[in-house]
Each structure stands twice: as structure tokens, then as C-alpha cells.
């Protein structure tokens, strides 16, 4: 764990919706992080685009591998939905929350209307494409949940079940279940 003052002064602060703007902000700040010391990423979000969350998480993993630096996560106030996807990219031992933080873990959501028009064979292909999109989404969701719970006492079936309806956890609950290393 980095020293207290370092955690109190994060290198990268991300606030708001997980979207393209947050990704670009993250990339800009990541490029300015000094080498040779731990990096603290602070996040507060009500969620946003699941795939942008996956991309930010990927960039965290790649930066850890490329630089050899330790990356620490500091969640503040709310870390919902795709914010938890970002948190999962940090090793459990490097995840921290402030005492007031609430996590929201849920499955991917979709709001999509499908309109079939044209030949039946074309409609079948549209339906197959939609099914493929749903199946890949579920696979990615499950992979992210497995990464999130690694080293905790939360089992795969439990998180899959709880995520179906939305699982809200306080910082204390996240700590007691082993999803984070500590509370500030």
C-alpha cells in the first residue's frame, strides 16, 4: 500500500459518466504520470458505457505491465456499474474505498428495439446477429465478474445471481467480503 499522503493525492482523478470523454481524460492523465512510483487512480461515477469501462480497465492492465508500476484504485462516494468494471482491473490488494463509498454491481443492460422488415431470411440473420451480441455481452460480463471477485469470498454463482437484479454494497460490506483491501 502506498503511504497515506500518496493515496490522499491521486495521480489520476476521474469523475462523472464513464464515456468517451472520461476515456480521453484518463489517457491524457496516464501519459503524464511520473515513472518509478505507485500510481493512484481515483474514481467517482454513476456508471456509463460498459465497453468504455472495459477499455479503461484494459489500459490500466497494459500500463501496469508496460511500466512495472503498482496501480492503486481509490473509489469515492459512488462507484457504480461500469466503474466497478474499472475497479476490477486493479489487484484486490490495491483496491481502496472511502468510508462513504457505495458500489453497484449489476449485469449489462440493453435498451434496444428490433424492427424486422424484408425477407424472412434477412430477418433471421438480424435475429442471429442480435443473439450473438447478447451472448458476447454475457460472456464479457461474466469474465469481468470473475476478475472482480478473485481473492474474495464471493463465489461466481453468487455474484452472477446478485448481479441480475443489482447488488449495492457499502465500503464496509465490500471489505468484509474481500473485494477491496481497505477503507480510508
MIKOLRO-421645 format. One record per residue (C-alpha): residue number from 1; x, y, z; residue in one letter. Coordinates in nm, 2 decimals. Example, Ala and Ser with C-alpha at 12.3 -4.5 7.8 and 13.67 -1.06 7.14 Angstrom:
2
{num = 1 | xx = 1.23 | yy = -0.45 | zz = 0.78 | residu = a} $
{num = 2 | xx = 1.37 | yy = -0.11 | zz = 0.71 | residu = s} $
END
This chain:
184
{num = 1 | xx = 0.00 | yy = 0.00 | zz = 0.00 | residu = x} $
{num = 2 | xx = 0.13 | yy = 0.34 | zz = -0.08 | residu = x} $
{num = 3 | xx = 0.17 | yy = 0.58 | zz = 0.21 | residu = x} $
{num = 4 | xx = -0.13 | yy = 0.78 | zz = 0.33 | residu = x} $
{num = 5 | xx = -0.03 | yy = 1.11 | zz = 0.17 | residu = x} $
{num = 6 | xx = 0.01 | yy = 0.95 | zz = -0.17 | residu = x} $
{num = 7 | xx = -0.33 | yy = 0.80 | zz = -0.15 | residu = x} $
{num = 8 | xx = -0.47 | yy = 1.13 | zz = -0.05 | residu = x} $
{num = 9 | xx = -0.32 | yy = 1.29 | zz = -0.36 | residu = x} $
{num = 10 | xx = -0.42 | yy = 1.07 | zz = -0.66 | residu = x} $
{num = 11 | xx = -0.23 | yy = 1.09 | zz = -0.98 | residu = x} $
{num = 12 | xx = -0.55 | yy = 1.04 | zz = -1.19 | residu = x} $
{num = 13 | xx = -0.89 | yy = 1.17 | zz = -1.08 | residu = x} $
{num = 14 | xx = -1.19 | yy = 1.05 | zz = -1.28 | residu = x} $
{num = 15 | xx = -1.54 | yy = 1.19 | zz = -1.21 | residu = x} $
{num = 16 | xx = -1.87 | yy = 1.16 | zz = -1.39 | residu = x} $
{num = 17 | xx = -2.01 | yy = 0.93 | zz = -1.66 | residu = x} $
{num = 18 | xx = -1.79 | yy = 0.65 | zz = -1.80 | residu = x} $
{num = 19 | xx = -1.79 | yy = 0.77 | zz = -2.16 | residu = x} $
{num = 20 | xx = -1.56 | yy = 0.87 | zz = -2.44 | residu = x} $
{num = 21 | xx = -1.47 | yy = 1.19 | zz = -2.26 | residu = x} $
{num = 22 | xx = -1.36 | yy = 1.00 | zz = -1.95 | residu = x} $
{num = 23 | xx = -1.15 | yy = 0.77 | zz = -2.15 | residu = x} $
{num = 24 | xx = -0.97 | yy = 1.05 | zz = -2.32 | residu = x} $
{num = 25 | xx = -0.92 | yy = 1.23 | zz = -1.99 | residu = x} $
{num = 26 | xx = -0.78 | yy = 0.91 | zz = -1.84 | residu = x} $
{num = 27 | xx = -0.54 | yy = 0.86 | zz = -2.14 | residu = x} $
{num = 28 | xx = -0.42 | yy = 1.22 | zz = -2.11 | residu = x} $
{num = 29 | xx = -0.36 | yy = 1.19 | zz = -1.74 | residu = x} $
{num = 30 | xx = -0.20 | yy = 0.85 | zz = -1.77 | residu = x} $
{num = 31 | xx = 0.06 | yy = 0.98 | zz = -2.02 | residu = x} $
{num = 32 | xx = 0.16 | yy = 1.24 | zz = -1.76 | residu = x} $
{num = 33 | xx = 0.21 | yy = 1.01 | zz = -1.47 | residu = x} $
{num = 34 | xx = 0.57 | yy = 1.00 | zz = -1.34 | residu = x} $
{num = 35 | xx = 0.75 | yy = 0.67 | zz = -1.36 | residu = x} $
{num = 36 | xx = 0.92 | yy = 0.49 | zz = -1.07 | residu = x} $
{num = 37 | xx = 0.65 | yy = 0.51 | zz = -0.80 | residu = x} $
{num = 38 | xx = 0.30 | yy = 0.38 | zz = -0.73 | residu = x} $
{num = 39 | xx = 0.01 | yy = 0.53 | zz = -0.93 | residu = x} $
{num = 40 | xx = -0.33 | yy = 0.61 | zz = -0.76 | residu = x} $
{num = 41 | xx = -0.64 | yy = 0.63 | zz = -0.97 | residu = x} $
{num = 42 | xx = -0.94 | yy = 0.79 | zz = -0.80 | residu = x} $
{num = 43 | xx = -1.29 | yy = 0.73 | zz = -0.94 | residu = x} $
{num = 44 | xx = -1.64 | yy = 0.85 | zz = -0.87 | residu = x} $
{num = 45 | xx = -1.91 | yy = 0.75 | zz = -1.12 | residu = x} $
{num = 46 | xx = -2.27 | yy = 0.66 | zz = -1.15 | residu = x} $
{num = 47 | xx = -2.16 | yy = 0.44 | zz = -1.44 | residu = x} $
{num = 48 | xx = -2.19 | yy = 0.47 | zz = -1.81 | residu = x} $
{num = 49 | xx = -2.08 | yy = 0.28 | zz = -2.12 | residu = x} $
{num = 50 | xx = -1.98 | yy = -0.08 | zz = -2.03 | residu = x} $
{num = 51 | xx = -1.73 | yy = -0.10 | zz = -2.32 | residu = x} $
{num = 52 | xx = -1.56 | yy = 0.22 | zz = -2.23 | residu = x} $
{num = 53 | xx = -1.52 | yy = 0.09 | zz = -1.88 | residu = x} $
{num = 54 | xx = -1.37 | yy = -0.23 | zz = -2.02 | residu = x} $
{num = 55 | xx = -1.13 | yy = -0.01 | zz = -2.23 | residu = x} $
{num = 56 | xx = -1.01 | yy = 0.19 | zz = -1.94 | residu = x} $
{num = 57 | xx = -0.96 | yy = -0.13 | zz = -1.74 | residu = x} $
{num = 58 | xx = -0.76 | yy = -0.27 | zz = -2.03 | residu = x} $
{num = 59 | xx = -0.54 | yy = 0.05 | zz = -2.03 | residu = x} $
{num = 60 | xx = -0.48 | yy = 0.00 | zz = -1.66 | residu = x} $
{num = 61 | xx = -0.37 | yy = -0.36 | zz = -1.71 | residu = x} $
{num = 62 | xx = -0.14 | yy = -0.26 | zz = -2.00 | residu = x} $
{num = 63 | xx = 0.02 | yy = 0.03 | zz = -1.81 | residu = x} $
{num = 64 | xx = 0.09 | yy = -0.20 | zz = -1.51 | residu = x} $
{num = 65 | xx = 0.26 | yy = -0.45 | zz = -1.74 | residu = x} $
{num = 66 | xx = 0.44 | yy = -0.19 | zz = -1.95 | residu = x} $
{num = 67 | xx = 0.58 | yy = 0.02 | zz = -1.67 | residu = x} $
{num = 68 | xx = 0.61 | yy = -0.23 | zz = -1.38 | residu = x} $
{num = 69 | xx = 0.45 | yy = 0.03 | zz = -1.16 | residu = x} $
{num = 70 | xx = 0.19 | yy = -0.06 | zz = -0.89 | residu = x} $
{num = 71 | xx = -0.15 | yy = 0.09 | zz = -0.97 | residu = x} $
{num = 72 | xx = -0.39 | yy = 0.16 | zz = -0.68 | residu = x} $
{num = 73 | xx = -0.76 | yy = 0.22 | zz = -0.70 | residu = x} $
{num = 74 | xx = -0.94 | yy = 0.47 | zz = -0.48 | residu = x} $
{num = 75 | xx = -1.32 | yy = 0.47 | zz = -0.51 | residu = x} $
{num = 76 | xx = -1.50 | yy = 0.77 | zz = -0.36 | residu = x} $
{num = 77 | xx = -1.87 | yy = 0.82 | zz = -0.28 | residu = x} $
{num = 78 | xx = -2.02 | yy = 0.61 | zz = -0.56 | residu = x} $
{num = 79 | xx = -1.86 | yy = 0.35 | zz = -0.79 | residu = x} $
{num = 80 | xx = -2.15 | yy = 0.21 | zz = -0.99 | residu = x} $
{num = 81 | xx = -2.18 | yy = -0.03 | zz = -1.28 | residu = x} $
{num = 82 | xx = -1.90 | yy = 0.03 | zz = -1.54 | residu = x} $
{num = 83 | xx = -1.70 | yy = 0.20 | zz = -1.26 | residu = x} $
{num = 84 | xx = -1.68 | yy = -0.15 | zz = -1.09 | residu = x} $
{num = 85 | xx = -1.55 | yy = -0.28 | zz = -1.42 | residu = x} $
{num = 86 | xx = -1.27 | yy = -0.03 | zz = -1.40 | residu = x} $
{num = 87 | xx = -1.21 | yy = -0.12 | zz = -1.03 | residu = x} $
{num = 88 | xx = -1.18 | yy = -0.49 | zz = -1.12 | residu = x} $
{num = 89 | xx = -0.87 | yy = -0.42 | zz = -1.33 | residu = x} $
{num = 90 | xx = -0.67 | yy = -0.34 | zz = -1.01 | residu = x} $
{num = 91 | xx = -0.55 | yy = -0.63 | zz = -0.80 | residu = x} $
{num = 92 | xx = -0.77 | yy = -0.68 | zz = -0.49 | residu = x} $
{num = 93 | xx = -0.48 | yy = -0.59 | zz = -0.27 | residu = x} $
{num = 94 | xx = -0.46 | yy = -0.25 | zz = -0.44 | residu = x} $
{num = 95 | xx = -0.83 | yy = -0.15 | zz = -0.42 | residu = x} $
{num = 96 | xx = -0.94 | yy = 0.10 | zz = -0.16 | residu = x} $
{num = 97 | xx = -1.27 | yy = 0.29 | zz = -0.09 | residu = x} $
{num = 98 | xx = -1.35 | yy = 0.59 | zz = 0.12 | residu = x} $
{num = 99 | xx = -1.58 | yy = 0.50 | zz = 0.41 | residu = x} $
{num = 100 | xx = -1.89 | yy = 0.67 | zz = 0.24 | residu = x} $
{num = 101 | xx = -1.85 | yy = 0.48 | zz = -0.09 | residu = x} $
{num = 102 | xx = -2.13 | yy = 0.26 | zz = -0.23 | residu = x} $
{num = 103 | xx = -2.06 | yy = 0.01 | zz = -0.51 | residu = x} $
{num = 104 | xx = -2.33 | yy = -0.11 | zz = -0.75 | residu = x} $
{num = 105 | xx = -2.27 | yy = -0.44 | zz = -0.93 | residu = x} $
{num = 106 | xx = -2.52 | yy = -0.54 | zz = -1.20 | residu = x} $
{num = 107 | xx = -2.53 | yy = -0.72 | zz = -1.53 | residu = x} $
{num = 108 | xx = -2.51 | yy = -0.54 | zz = -1.86 | residu = x} $
{num = 109 | xx = -2.82 | yy = -0.36 | zz = -1.96 | residu = x} $
{num = 110 | xx = -2.97 | yy = -0.31 | zz = -2.30 | residu = x} $
{num = 111 | xx = -3.25 | yy = -0.09 | zz = -2.43 | residu = x} $
{num = 112 | xx = -3.29 | yy = -0.18 | zz = -2.79 | residu = x} $
{num = 113 | xx = -3.58 | yy = -0.22 | zz = -3.03 | residu = x} $
{num = 114 | xx = -3.55 | yy = -0.45 | zz = -3.32 | residu = x} $
{num = 115 | xx = -3.76 | yy = -0.39 | zz = -3.63 | residu = x} $
{num = 116 | xx = -3.79 | yy = -0.67 | zz = -3.88 | residu = x} $
{num = 117 | xx = -3.86 | yy = -0.57 | zz = -4.24 | residu = x} $
{num = 118 | xx = -3.78 | yy = -0.75 | zz = -4.56 | residu = x} $
{num = 119 | xx = -3.74 | yy = -1.12 | zz = -4.63 | residu = x} $
{num = 120 | xx = -3.77 | yy = -1.38 | zz = -4.37 | residu = x} $
{num = 121 | xx = -3.41 | yy = -1.50 | zz = -4.43 | residu = x} $
{num = 122 | xx = -3.29 | yy = -1.14 | zz = -4.37 | residu = x} $
{num = 123 | xx = -3.50 | yy = -1.12 | zz = -4.05 | residu = x} $
{num = 124 | xx = -3.34 | yy = -1.45 | zz = -3.93 | residu = x} $
{num = 125 | xx = -3.00 | yy = -1.31 | zz = -3.99 | residu = x} $
{num = 126 | xx = -3.09 | yy = -0.99 | zz = -3.79 | residu = x} $
{num = 127 | xx = -3.21 | yy = -1.21 | zz = -3.50 | residu = x} $
{num = 128 | xx = -2.89 | yy = -1.42 | zz = -3.51 | residu = x} $
{num = 129 | xx = -2.68 | yy = -1.11 | zz = -3.51 | residu = x} $
{num = 130 | xx = -2.87 | yy = -0.98 | zz = -3.20 | residu = x} $
{num = 131 | xx = -2.84 | yy = -1.31 | zz = -3.03 | residu = x} $
{num = 132 | xx = -2.46 | yy = -1.31 | zz = -3.09 | residu = x} $
{num = 133 | xx = -2.44 | yy = -0.96 | zz = -2.94 | residu = x} $
{num = 134 | xx = -2.63 | yy = -1.07 | zz = -2.63 | residu = x} $
{num = 135 | xx = -2.41 | yy = -1.39 | zz = -2.59 | residu = x} $
{num = 136 | xx = -2.08 | yy = -1.20 | zz = -2.62 | residu = x} $
{num = 137 | xx = -2.21 | yy = -0.94 | zz = -2.37 | residu = x} $
{num = 138 | xx = -2.29 | yy = -1.21 | zz = -2.12 | residu = x} $
{num = 139 | xx = -1.95 | yy = -1.37 | zz = -2.17 | residu = x} $
{num = 140 | xx = -1.77 | yy = -1.04 | zz = -2.12 | residu = x} $
{num = 141 | xx = -1.99 | yy = -0.96 | zz = -1.81 | residu = x} $
{num = 142 | xx = -1.90 | yy = -1.30 | zz = -1.65 | residu = x} $
{num = 143 | xx = -1.53 | yy = -1.26 | zz = -1.72 | residu = x} $
{num = 144 | xx = -1.54 | yy = -0.92 | zz = -1.55 | residu = x} $
{num = 145 | xx = -1.72 | yy = -1.06 | zz = -1.25 | residu = x} $
{num = 146 | xx = -1.46 | yy = -1.34 | zz = -1.22 | residu = x} $
{num = 147 | xx = -1.18 | yy = -1.08 | zz = -1.22 | residu = x} $
{num = 148 | xx = -1.36 | yy = -0.86 | zz = -0.96 | residu = x} $
{num = 149 | xx = -1.41 | yy = -1.15 | zz = -0.71 | residu = x} $
{num = 150 | xx = -1.07 | yy = -1.30 | zz = -0.74 | residu = x} $
{num = 151 | xx = -0.93 | yy = -1.35 | zz = -0.39 | residu = x} $
{num = 152 | xx = -1.26 | yy = -1.26 | zz = -0.22 | residu = x} $
{num = 153 | xx = -1.51 | yy = -1.49 | zz = -0.05 | residu = x} $
{num = 154 | xx = -1.77 | yy = -1.41 | zz = -0.32 | residu = x} $
{num = 155 | xx = -1.83 | yy = -1.71 | zz = -0.54 | residu = x} $
{num = 156 | xx = -1.91 | yy = -1.70 | zz = -0.91 | residu = x} $
{num = 157 | xx = -2.27 | yy = -1.83 | zz = -0.88 | residu = x} $
{num = 158 | xx = -2.34 | yy = -1.58 | zz = -0.60 | residu = x} $
{num = 159 | xx = -2.22 | yy = -1.28 | zz = -0.80 | residu = x} $
{num = 160 | xx = -2.40 | yy = -1.39 | zz = -1.12 | residu = x} $
{num = 161 | xx = -2.72 | yy = -1.42 | zz = -0.92 | residu = x} $
{num = 162 | xx = -2.68 | yy = -1.09 | zz = -0.73 | residu = x} $
{num = 163 | xx = -2.59 | yy = -0.90 | zz = -1.04 | residu = x} $
{num = 164 | xx = -2.91 | yy = -1.00 | zz = -1.21 | residu = x} $
{num = 165 | xx = -3.11 | yy = -0.76 | zz = -1.00 | residu = x} $
{num = 166 | xx = -2.84 | yy = -0.51 | zz = -0.88 | residu = x} $
{num = 167 | xx = -2.61 | yy = -0.56 | zz = -0.58 | residu = x} $
{num = 168 | xx = -2.54 | yy = -0.24 | zz = -0.37 | residu = x} $
{num = 169 | xx = -2.25 | yy = -0.27 | zz = -0.13 | residu = x} $
{num = 170 | xx = -2.12 | yy = -0.03 | zz = 0.13 | residu = x} $
{num = 171 | xx = -1.75 | yy = 0.01 | zz = 0.17 | residu = x} $
{num = 172 | xx = -1.77 | yy = -0.20 | zz = 0.49 | residu = x} $
{num = 173 | xx = -1.95 | yy = -0.48 | zz = 0.31 | residu = x} $
{num = 174 | xx = -1.70 | yy = -0.48 | zz = 0.02 | residu = x} $
{num = 175 | xx = -1.42 | yy = -0.50 | zz = 0.28 | residu = x} $
{num = 176 | xx = -1.58 | yy = -0.78 | zz = 0.48 | residu = x} $
{num = 177 | xx = -1.64 | yy = -0.98 | zz = 0.15 | residu = x} $
{num = 178 | xx = -1.28 | yy = -0.93 | zz = 0.05 | residu = x} $
{num = 179 | xx = -1.35 | yy = -0.73 | zz = -0.27 | residu = x} $
{num = 180 | xx = -1.12 | yy = -0.45 | zz = -0.15 | residu = x} $
{num = 181 | xx = -0.80 | yy = -0.42 | zz = 0.06 | residu = x} $
{num = 182 | xx = -0.91 | yy = -0.13 | zz = 0.29 | residu = x} $
{num = 183 | xx = -1.11 | yy = 0.17 | zz = 0.37 | residu = x} $
{num = 184 | xx = -0.98 | yy = 0.52 | zz = 0.40 | residu = x} $
END
